[in-house]
Structures are given as structure tokens and as C-alpha cells.
Amino acid sequence: MRTPIKTVALFGKYESPEVGAAVLHIASILRSRGLEVWIEQTTARSTGLGTDFFAASYEEIGAGAQLGIVLGGDGTMLNAARRLAPFDVPLVGINEGRLGFLTDIARPDAEFGLSAILDGRGTAETRFMLDVQVLRKQRPVFQAVALNDVVVNKGEIGRMIEFDVRIDGEFVYTQRSDGMIVSTPTGSTAYALSANGPILHPSVVGIALVPLCPHTLTARPITLPDSCTIDIVLLAPHDARVHFDGQEQFDACAGDCIRVKRSSHAVRLLHPPGYSYFAMLREKLHWSASPRYP
């Protein structure tokens, strides 16, 4: 049974005062429907809206809101999704960024799209996430969750790194490269796409391994079942940097094991009527567009 929506939390593009007018516009629409509106604390501070609305922490939003509306780009959505992962708060995205694979409601369509969703005419979609641990001498020294991807790369050094890849404890190969992307279907249209990884439909329960500039032409992307546990073990003397959705990072040392598996947490995205994943790809990736000549 669907929980009635009484309180809605708004998230704006990170520390962007320019998004304040859009946040205020959406807040007015929600208040006109008799809903209580909260503003995420950082958004409230950067937009100056903290005096007119309750400035809520992520923990307060997770405990008390039935819907989150993200005004920004995919980065804003990724941050909100990770922070709210334990709370199962559904999210709606209004695109105030560039591509907007996750924030799929265009600004001119915001009022219509939100009204349809609040009236129960939207569609829900669940996207799985990744849990990652960095193990040092078999003991965890860092852990995080990611919606898009976990990236192990060479960091600031100007040379390749070397690492072993193991799947469910079985040795797969040793690779010399700039690193490795471990991607969900959600992240398959992000960094993994630029590294020639496969596009995975959101309903595919798979995890993509995409090498970054490997030192052999036979190192190809591979899609694994979502039940796998993936270990990337750094070989001496190579250190590496581990990135989570391109927003958090951890410096790993030679001998560390970066362990990635499907998370028990998931993100619920709400889309307006008529949403189509393939239509979104056509628009964002310019499929079927006529070639342009100089």
C-alpha cells in the first residue's frame, strides 16, 4: 500500500544560489497542494531559504519525508541517493544540469510532471546500488555505497597500475591499465560509457567491469551477474585511488583489496507518465539525429 505523501523534501544543486528560484517555485506548487515542504540543509543555506522553510538534515528527511525532489543534475541526484539509501525515500529529478540521465523532468514540464506523480499517475523504478569495502590485511579500513560506479584508477601518478581481479574468490586475470570501472546499469551511461563499456538497461541485474586503457587489446568489458563479489587487489608497488560516483574518494595502498558487491540498499525513482528509457537515450545521446556537416 502506497504511503500517503504529506512531507516533501527539496534538494538543490550543490551550493548553487542560482537554483534558489527553481526551489522556491517547486515549493510553492507543493504548498498549494497542502503539503509540508522541507529544504535540505545545504540547499537551504546556499539559497537563503532556511528562514521560510524547515532546513532538514538527511537523517531527518529519511525519517520524516515521503518524497524527495532533486533540482539539479545527475550529480545532485547521486549525492541524495547515496545519503538517503538506508531510508527508502523515493526520488524525483528535475533537470537543472546538463545531460540529466537521472533528473529526467525538464524544467518547463516540472509542474505537470510533479502533479501527475503526486496524483499517483507516475511510474516507479528501482535501481540497485553497490557496496564497497577497502580491505587492508583482511580488515576493512573504508566502506561506502555507490549508485553509478566504483572506479579504481591511478590517481595523480602518470603511469599504469597493476592489480588482480577475482570473482567470487576465483582468480580471473592480472591487469596493467589506468584502472577499472565497476558499474551498475544506472552508471553504464556515465563514465563507463566513455570507456567503451556496454549500456545496460535498468532492468538488467548485472554489473559491468570496464577496463581503463588496458595494456592489452584482449582486455574487454564484461557483464557479470549481480550476485557476484568482485575483488580488485592492488599489486606492489602500485597504490591507487578509489572513487565512488565521482564524488567521494579513498587512497588505497599496495596490497589493499577493493571488494564490490550488490548492496542491500536500492533507490526508488519516480517518473512522470510517458517516461521511456529509450526515448531518454535517444534525446541524451542524440540517436537518430541527422549528421551535421561544416
N, C-alpha and C positions, 0 to 999 in steps of 0.2 A: 504493500500500500504506500502510495507516494506521500511523503511528509509535506504538510501544508507550508507554503513559503510565507513567513512572517517577517524575517530579518534578512536583509541582503547586504553583503559586504562589497565595497568597491576597491579595486586595486589599480593604481595608475602607473604609467611608465616610470621607471626608477628615477627618482629625484628630478623629475621634469616638471617645472612650473607651468609649461605650456599646455599640459594635459588638464589643467585645473578647470577650464571652461567646459571641456567634454565631460569630466567627472560631475560637475555641478548640473549639467544638462540631464545626465542619466539619473542623478539623484532626484531631480525634480520630477521626472517621469515616474520614478518608483514611489515617491511620496504622494503623488496624485492618486496612486492606487491604494493608498493607506498602508504602505509597507514601511517598516523601520529601516533606516539606512545607516550603516556604519562605514567609516573610511579607514582603511589600513593605516597604521601609524605613520609609516614613512611617507605614504602618499599624502596624508593629512598635513604633515609637516612641510613638505615641499610645495604644496599647492595653497597653503594657508587656510584650509577648510576645517581645521581642527576645532575652531570655535563654534561652528554651525552644526557639526556632526560629532558623534561619538568616535574618537580615534581609538581603534581596537587593535590589539596585538594579534598575531597569528593564532595564538592559543585561545584567545577569547573568540575569535572568528570561528575556529574549529569547533568550539563548544557551543556557540550560540547562534550561528548563521546557518540558514538552509540553502543559500545560494551565494556564489561569488561571481562577480562580473569584473573581467580584466580589460582595462583600456590601455592598449599598448601594442607591442609586437610580440613575436614568439618568445623572446627572452623574458618579457614580463610574465607571460603565461607559464613558462618553465619554472621560474622562481616561485610563483604562487603555488604551482602544482607540487613542487618538492616540499615546500613548507607546510602545506595542508595535507600531505599524503596520509598521515595517520588518522585523519578526521573524516574522510569520505564526504567532503563538501563538493557538490557538483559545480563546474565552472563554465562560464560563457565568455567568449572572447570577442571584443570589438576592436577592429584593427586601427591602431593609431601609429603603426610602424611601417615597415616596408613590405616584405612578402606576405607574411601573415598566414602560414600554413595552419596554425592553431587558433589564431584570432580571426575567425572566418566571417564575421559580420562586418560589412563595410560601414563606415560612419554614417553615410546618408540613410542606410537601412536600419540603423540601430533601434529606433522607436518601434518600427513594425516587427523586427526580429525579436526584440525583448518582449513585446506584448504577446506575441504568439507563444513564446516559451512560457511566460507566466500564466497564460491561459491553458497550458497543457498540450499545445499543438506542436511542440518541438520534438526532436528525436534525441535519444540518449546514446552515448557511445562510451565504452570502457577501454582505456589504454593501459596496458601493463607497464610496470616500471622495473628498474634494475637495482638490486642491492650490490654494493661493492665493499669489500674489505681489503685493506693492505695488511698483509701478514709479515711480520719480521721475526725470524726464528720461531715460526709457527704461532706467534702471538699477535693478535690484532693491535695495530697502532693507529688505525684510522678507518672510519666507515662512513658511507654516505649512500644516498639514493639518487637515481637519475631517471628522467623521463625520456630524454633523447638518446644519450650515449655516454659511454665511458671511453676516454681517449688516453692511451699511454703513448707519450711521444718523447723526443729527445730534449725537450725543454730549450734552454738557451745555448746548448752546445752546438757546434757546427759539424757534427759527424753522426753517423748512424749508431743505433743501439742494437744490442743483441739480446734475445730472450727466447725461452722455451714456451711453447703453447701446449697445454694439457686440457683435454676434455673429459670430464668425469674421471679424472685420475689417470687417463691414458695419454701417453706422450704422442703428440701429433707431429710437431716439427720444431726445429730451431730456425729462427728467422733473424736476418740482419735487414734492418729497414729504419725509416724515420719513426716508426711506431705502429700502433694498431688501434682501430676504432671498433668498439663493441657497441652495436646499435640495436635499438628496438625498432619495430615498424614505424613508430612515430618519428624516430630520428633518422629513418632511411632517406628522408628528403632534406636532411641537414648536411652536416659535414661529410657523412658517409657518401652522399650523392656526388659531392665534388671530388671524391677519391675513387669514383667509378664503382661504387657499391650498388647493389640492387635496390630498386624501390619495392618495399613490402607493403601490401595493403594492410590497413589497421587490423583486419580480422585474422591475419596470418599470425599464428602463435609461434613465431620464430625469432631468433637473434642472429644478426649478421656480424660476421667477422670480416673487417675490411682492412687489409694491409696499407700502410702509408709508404709509398715509394720504396717497395721492397727491392733488394739487391739481386733478385732473380725474377725472370718473366713468368715462372711457373707458380709463383705465389699469388693465388687468385682469391677473391672474396668467396665466402662460403656461408650458407644459411643453416643454422643449427636448430634443433628443437628447443623450445623454451624451457624444457626440463633440465637442460644441461647446466653443469657447473664449469665455468671457464677459468683456468688458471694461467696467468701470464707471469713467468718467473724471470726476473732480470738476471742476466749473467754478468759476472765480474769481467771488466771493471766498470760496467755501464750503470750509471744512475739514470733516472727518468722522471718525468713529471706526469702526474695523473690528473686529468681534467674531468669534471662532472657537469654535463650540459653546457660546457664552455663558461661556467660561472664560478665554480669552486675548483680548487686545485690542491694537490698534495705532492711534495717532493719525495719520491721513493728512492731507495738505495739499492745497490747491487745485492742480489740475494733475496730481495723482497718478492713476495708473491702477491699479485693483484688478482683477487678472486671475485668473479662476477657471476651472478645468477639472478633468476627472476625474483622480484620482490613479492612479498605478500600484499603490499600496497598497490593500489591502482588509482587512476584518475578518471572521473566521470566527466565527460564533455557533453554539453547540451547544444544542439544545433537548431536553427530555425527551420520551418517547413521548406521543403525543396532542396535541402542541402544534399550535395553529391560529391563524394570524394574525387571521382574522375573529372567532374566539372571544375573542381578546385585545382586539380593538377593541370588541366588544360589552360586555366587562367594564369596560374603562377609560373608555369614552365613554358608558356607560350606554345603549347602544342597546337598544331593545325594552323598556325599563323603563316601568312604569306611571306616568302623571303623578301628581304629588302636589299636593294642594290644601290650603290653610290651613284 
